[in-house]
Amino acid sequence: MEIFVFASGSKGNMTYLKTGSVKLFVDVGISYKKIKEKMTMNHGDLNDIQAILITHEHSDHTQGLKLFLKNHPVKDVYLTQGTYDGLAEDVKSQLTTYHIIQADDAFMVHGLKVNSFLLSHDANEPVGFLVANDEKKVVFISDTGYVDETYFELLSGADCYLLEANHHPASLMKSPRPFLLKKRIMGERGHLSNEDAAWLMNHFVKEKRSVWIVTHISEDCNTILDIEEAIVNLFDDPTKIDVHYATADGLPRIKI
């Protein structure tokens, strides 16, 4: 599997997944212009995209969907009913064919097995995804206040995790953001802190070494040093993960 993070953060989120002959997007949260630029940089062809997985309807995950589908009418778009209902009508008009999924569904996408699972965020019906072929599996978890323990068995032992470590709580509380926004971010329908994320990863990673692509890092309420401190403090063995940091500019290819 090859993973290309096109963008990550409050301004936009999008990942390109390539495995064998299958090519898909997870979220389309950047402009169509930027999508074209990112695909050209990574020697890809937008006409080859076979499917799109949408985690939730917020604009930083869907803002490029309308123009992308207008120019490249991908038939296999997967999203929950809540996410569909939350999209603007002009975006829905470009969804000529799509698949409504539910949390806890398992389905096939061009030979890949995909499991969806419920996340906790202030969106209509947000989900994460586990995408697997015969050899590898990758987990997408972004925009959530917590991950329910009932999913731990499903999510454990993956080869790669795109898991958010959004903020350092002390930095967030000291920031000039409105108190209600701080409360939302730190709440169960907000975002994972560094400690939350490191604690989860310590539970997920088992015997084999895993890759952690840290996503949705706050630009003003977090630092790589803060994230690494959480990893050192909360991991039984920090050497069992390879850590990469995705930014608003994305992340070069990661091969697993």
C-alpha positions in Angstrom: 0.0 0.0 0.0 1.1 3.6 -0.7 -0.4 6.5 1.3 -0.2 10.1 0.2 -1.5 12.7 2.6 -2.5 15.7 0.4 -3.5 17.9 3.4 -4.2 17.6 7.1 -5.6 20.1 9.6 -8.4 22.6 10.1 -7.9 24.1 6.7 -8.4 20.8 4.8 -8.0 17.0 4.9 -7.5 14.5 2.1 -5.6 11.3 1.6 -4.8 9.3 -1.5 -4.5 5.5 -1.1 -3.0 3.4 -3.7 -2.7 -0.4 -3.5 -2.1 -2.5 -6.6 -4.6 -1.4 -9.3 -7.0 0.2 -6.7 -6.8 4.0 -6.2 -9.1 5.9 -3.8 -9.5 9.0 -1.8 -10.4 9.4 1.9 -12.1 12.7 2.2 -11.8 15.6 -0.4 -11.2 18.6 1.8 -9.0 20.8 -0.4 -9.7 22.8 -3.5 -9.9 21.1 -6.9 -6.9 23.2 -8.0 -4.8 21.8 -5.1 -6.0 18.3 -5.8 -4.7 18.5 -9.3 -1.4 19.9 -8.1 -1.0 17.1 -5.5 -1.8 14.4 -8.0 0.7 15.8 -10.5 3.4 16.0 -7.8 2.8 12.3 -7.0 2.6 11.2 -10.7 -1.1 10.2 -10.4 -4.0 10.6 -12.8 -7.3 11.8 -11.3 -9.2 9.8 -13.9 -7.9 6.6 -12.3 -9.7 7.3 -8.9 -12.2 4.5 -8.4 -13.8 5.3 -5.1 -14.1 8.0 -2.4 -14.6 7.4 1.4 -16.1 10.3 3.2 -15.7 10.5 7.0 -18.1 13.4 7.7 -19.7 16.4 6.1 -17.6 19.3 7.5 -16.1 21.5 4.9 -12.5 20.7 5.7 -13.2 17.2 4.6 -15.6 17.9 1.7 -14.9 21.3 0.2 -13.3 19.9 -3.0 -15.9 17.2 -3.6 -18.3 19.1 -5.8 -15.7 20.2 -8.4 -13.8 17.0 -8.3 -17.0 14.9 -9.0 -18.1 17.4 -11.7 -14.8 16.8 -13.6 -14.3 13.2 -12.6 -17.7 11.5 -11.9 -16.6 8.7 -9.6 -19.5 6.3 -9.0 -18.4 4.7 -5.8 -18.7 7.3 -3.1 -19.2 5.9 0.4 -20.8 8.0 3.2 -23.3 7.7 6.0 -26.9 9.0 5.7 -26.1 11.6 8.2 -23.1 12.8 6.2 -25.1 12.8 3.0 -27.9 14.9 4.7 -25.3 17.4 5.9 -23.9 18.1 2.4 -25.1 21.2 0.5 -27.6 20.6 -2.3 -25.1 21.6 -5.0 -22.7 18.9 -3.7 -25.4 16.3 -3.6 -26.3 17.0 -7.2 -22.9 15.8 -8.2 -23.4 12.5 -6.4 -24.9 10.6 -9.4 -24.3 7.3 -7.8 -23.3 6.7 -4.2 -23.4 4.1 -1.4 -25.0 4.9 2.0 -23.2 3.0 4.7 -23.6 2.7 8.4 -21.2 2.5 11.3 -20.0 -1.1 11.9 -20.6 -2.0 8.2 -18.1 -4.2 6.4 -18.1 -3.9 2.6 -15.9 -4.4 -0.4 -14.4 -1.6 -2.5 -12.8 -2.9 -5.7 -11.4 -5.9 -3.9 -10.4 -4.0 -0.7 -12.2 -4.9 2.5 -13.4 -1.8 4.4 -14.8 -1.6 7.9 -16.5 1.6 9.0 -16.8 2.4 12.7 -18.5 5.2 14.6 -16.6 8.2 15.8 -17.5 10.9 18.3 -17.5 14.4 16.7 -20.0 17.2 16.3 -21.0 16.0 12.9 -24.2 14.2 11.8 -22.9 10.7 11.6 -19.1 10.6 11.5 -17.1 7.4 10.9 -13.6 6.2 10.6 -12.4 3.5 8.2 -10.2 0.4 8.3 -9.0 -0.5 4.7 -7.3 -3.8 4.1 -6.0 -6.1 1.4 -4.6 -9.6 1.8 -1.4 -8.3 3.3 -1.8 -4.9 4.9 -4.4 -2.8 6.7 -4.6 0.9 7.4 -6.8 2.8 9.8 -8.2 6.3 9.4 -9.3 8.1 12.6 -9.7 11.8 12.5 -12.0 14.3 14.1 -13.2 12.4 17.2 -13.3 13.1 20.9 -12.7 9.4 21.8 -12.7 5.9 20.3 -15.1 3.4 21.9 -13.4 0.4 23.5 -15.7 -1.9 21.6 -13.6 -1.1 18.5 -10.2 -1.9 20.0 -10.0 -5.4 18.8 -11.0 -4.4 15.3 -8.5 -1.6 15.2 -5.5 -3.4 16.8 -2.6 -4.7 14.9 -2.8 -2.5 11.8 0.2 -1.7 9.7 -0.5 2.0 9.6 -2.7 4.5 11.5 -3.7 7.9 10.3 -4.7 9.1 13.8 -5.1 12.6 14.9 -3.2 14.2 17.8 -4.9 17.5 17.7 -3.8 19.6 20.7 -1.9 20.0 23.9 -4.5 20.7 26.5 -2.5 23.4 28.3 -1.6 25.2 25.1 -5.3 25.1 24.1 -6.4 26.6 27.4 -3.8 29.3 27.2 -4.8 30.2 23.6 -6.9 33.3 22.8 -9.7 31.1 21.4 -13.2 31.5 22.9 -13.9 29.4 25.9 -16.8 27.6 24.2 -14.5 26.6 21.4 -11.9 25.3 23.8 -14.6 23.3 25.6 -15.9 21.9 22.3 -12.4 20.8 21.2 -11.6 19.1 24.5 -15.0 17.5 24.8 -16.2 14.0 23.8 -17.4 15.4 20.4 -14.3 17.4 19.7 -10.7 16.2 19.0 -8.1 13.9 20.5 -5.4 15.4 22.6 -1.8 14.2 22.3 -2.2 12.1 25.4 -5.5 10.6 24.1 -3.9 9.7 20.8 -0.7 8.2 22.4 -2.8 6.2 24.8 -4.9 4.8 22.0 -1.9 3.9 19.8 -0.2 2.1 22.7 -3.3 -0.1 22.9 -3.6 -0.6 19.2 0.0 -1.5 18.3 0.7 -5.1 19.1 3.6 -7.4 18.2 4.5 -6.0 14.8 5.9 -2.5 14.2 3.4 0.0 12.9 3.5 3.4 11.2 1.7 6.3 12.9 0.9 9.2 10.6 -0.1 11.9 13.1 -2.9 14.0 11.5 -5.0 17.1 12.2 -2.3 18.8 14.3 -3.3 22.2 15.6 -1.0 24.9 14.2 -1.2 27.1 17.3 -2.1 24.7 20.1 0.4 21.9 19.5 4.0 21.1 18.6 5.8 18.0 17.5 7.8 18.2 20.7 4.6 18.0 22.7 3.4 15.0 20.7 6.7 13.2 21.2 6.6 13.9 24.9 3.2 12.2 25.1 4.5 9.2 23.1 7.5 8.8 25.5 5.3 9.1 28.6 2.5 6.8 27.5 4.0 4.1 25.3 5.2 0.9 26.9 7.8 0.8 24.1 8.0 3.9 21.9 10.4 2.1 19.5 7.5 -0.1 18.2 6.2 2.8 16.0 7.5 4.8 13.1 6.0 8.3 13.5 5.4 10.8 10.7 3.7 14.2 11.0 1.2 15.3 8.4 0.7 19.1 8.0 -1.5 21.5 6.0 0.9 20.8 3.1 0.5 17.1 3.4 3.1 14.4 3.7 5.1 12.6 1.0 4.5 9.0 0.1 4.5 6.4 2.9 4.8 2.8 1.7 3.7 0.0 4.0 
